[in-house]
Amino acid sequence: MIRRYVFGNPIETEAVLRKPKAEQWEGDEQVLAFGANQTGFTCKLEQEDIVYGLGENVRGINKRGWIYVSHCSDNPNHQEDTRSLYGAHNFLIVSGKRNLGIFVDTPEQVIFDVGYTRPELLSVSMDSGNYELYLIEEASAEAVVQEFRRLIGQSYLPPKWAFGYGQSRWSYRTSEEVRQVARRFRENHLPLDMIYLDIDYMERYKDFTIDRERFPDFELLVEELKEQKIHLVPIIDGGVKVEAGYDVYEEGVKNGYFCKDEDGENFTLGVWPGKCHYPDMLNDEARLWFGRKYRFLLDKGIDGFWNDMNEPAIFYSEKHLKKVFEQLEEYRGQNLDICSFFEFCGLVQGISNNEEDYRSFYHNYRGERIRHDRVHNLFGYYMTRSASEAFEELEPGRRILLFSRASYIGMHRYGGIWMGDNKSWWSHLKMNLQMLPSLNMCGFLYTGADLGGFGSDATRDLVLRWTALGIFMPLLRNHSADGTRRQEPYAFGEATEDFRGLIGLRYRLLPYLYSEFMKAALKNGMYARPLGFVWPEDPVARHTEDQLLIGESIMIAPVCEQNAIGRSVYLPEEMKLLRFRGTELTEERVLMRGLHFIETALDEVTIYLRKDHALPLAAGGETVEAVDWRKLALLRFGEAAAYELYDDDGMDSGVKLEGHLFPVQS
Ligand code: GLC
């Protein structure tokens, strides 16, 4: 059952496609009180309630015990005490005796105090009190998700090849370097479907340009790699460089497509290219214009993109920086003491992503001038929408790979997301696992984290363990920052067999993973579920934070700690342990319900097959295209006679389940 309420005068986000009629607020047994000025509400939490959801965020699958602020934020240094990450996903489920879904639809900042101030209270607040509230009540948490997802519309479908392995680095700087990466993979028989191009392929970081000195033969490179079944995936940044003669800049200025400051001038801020303007992604005309620019790369044979810096990130704004320089003068020659030194640091550290800057520029949204902070969380969403709508116009019916850094619910229809800049930390490996189901609840199915960690130096064992988790992520990409230790599978100066085995297993599992992904997308279901979704009556399962169900048939329990020889795994029911050393199945053993210590070496993956379920396995391949979907082995446990396989051409964006499901019975 869905109920919708409107408070104040909310700005439309287009997160919800088919809105039920709004009802008069008459109270709810659990959603207790609205403040007098209606700037939020509270919801009572029973001791046994779990709070699921909130999409991209720090901490566990159960969000209880922290404050989260829904505010798209560029924060590569996030830790346990961070409150906002790159996406803003205002959907959660209070799951206990009742299963109550709550969606707070507003593009401005929202604070979710999930039992932080008072353990028995979820309290949701925002500045203006303008929002739409959806309450969804169903018999199970999973049914709540399904209802919610029906409301917000079908999740984005990437092309089939985008389920292969992708190698990225900031940056592969020349055509030759890209060729070298492809060569190293192919020489070592490491499966590969994508190489990502970071900002250095552009001419001085200008969107929709190519640096012809570094990439003189860009078109040929695309062609050559396509022959090897490798897709080149370039980055597109939100900011447009201010530079006379640069066509995108000139057109944007001429047509008034950029965001404006208080004085009606184009808002100037700094990101990678130096001074930039942000296209007004909320303005229909500007959005259409920006989206059509992707054609520059589509015409060169590119069929995948990642949209970045679209929180939007602001290294500095021109006006604020000027003020900082003036203020800094005041500190010159001073004896910086306990107060003034910290003030001085605050001034410098506050240059980037400054809240004042977000209040200093404007959009033209549906003909109205709206200050950015009121619609902040829509920027990345509308940038990605801009590309997706253009693709539909330029390449109708074709799936193009597209994912974004910033997002809001609604964007899940237009593209996937990666989980933003992380670190080569074991805690971030675990967070990657925990974020996946939370994102699925909010509609983001095509997602994954920078495998191996983006910032800081990775160790070989971390990258191996992270790969062993990453092979279950729909978006599987190893990416790392400039200046950090190289972390390609061949970068550690040792043999690559173990990496080859782990990535190879992904390709053996592809028919299963793709089937489960497509079923989830086309039925508004979950690709990855917390154990509590399936065994809500089992208190241990409900509180298991580091294991997941991937699709219908299997559970995973990755090792998330350095130097561990294995880990404790909880089985809510009897399951069959499948041990793979790389691509080879080396052990099948039935395990009783309960806790088991399972040793897992760095080159191994353990999978837990559920009773009366089956897992199809392909022979593998070095590209998605090479995987033979007709020759599948079926691993079974119990009474599973068949597995329902999904298959399609991997390109058509309008697919339905009908006609694409096949029983596998080998
Ligand atoms: C941002 C992105 C990261 C990219 C870098 C350079 O930090 O999140 O993935 O490598 O910019 O473009």
Residues whose N, C-alpha, C, O or C-beta is under 5 A from the ligand:
A	BS01	GLC	W170 D198 I199 D308 D421
